[in-house]
Amino acid sequence: KAGVTQTPRYLIKTRGQQVTLSCSPISGHRSVSWYQQTPGQGLQFLFEYFSETQRNKGNFPGRFSGRQFSNSRSEMNVSTLELGDSALYLCASTTGSAGGKDTQYFGPGTRLTVL
Amino acid sequence: AQRVTQPEKLLSVFKGAPVELKCNYSYSGSPELFWYVQYSRQRLQLLLRHISRESIKGFTADLNKGETSFHLKKPFAQEEDSAMYYCALRAYGGSQGNLIFGKGTKLSVKP
């Protein structure tokens, strides 16, 4: 079974630009969540989508948005990039079933650098 | 305010010794707590969650609501346990939940 994949793996943008990152979950998984990892702030949760609906959300400004498609693939978009948005962006997928028994699988991340 | 505190940035133990990674939380609601692990040059992994009451790779964690803690324990540490460990709290505000992470503890198990 293929793992969680993220594209692109590396990205360089300049301030003010916007960026779209993509995440393909494991086949059959309906939940995708996104995280930001930086040396200063550590790990921070962005949002989670389940069956195309945002189910959970972190404390990020509206410049950060996401969506999920009917095939469970997800994208996150950051508009008006700031230097502080430079980070490793991780996505993870689960089946999304209730009861807390399903395993969460993470992707390798997209390294975004904002110049 | 909702908060997760991991008081130790670095914890160093010898192989075979017991290990306890501390996690304290601040949350007025009913907590959902998790431990994540990131081994060197590997992907982040969900290690365990309190709701499952499971033991993974010999690690256990018990939710202590009185002390608002969710410490991760293993009776005999192995060198392969060396990694970065993150504690996280699912906190709800309205219908949606945020997942709040601690700053992490780097565990080093020496031979």
Interface residues (C-beta under 8 A of the other chain):
Chain A: S33 Y35 G42 L43 Q44 F45 Q54 R55 N56 K57 G58 N59 L90 A92 G99 G100 K101 T103 Q104 F106 G107 P108 G109
Chain B: E32 Y36 R43 L44 Q45 L46 R49 I51 S52 Y86 A88 R90 Q96 G97 N98 L99 I100 F101 G102 K103 G104
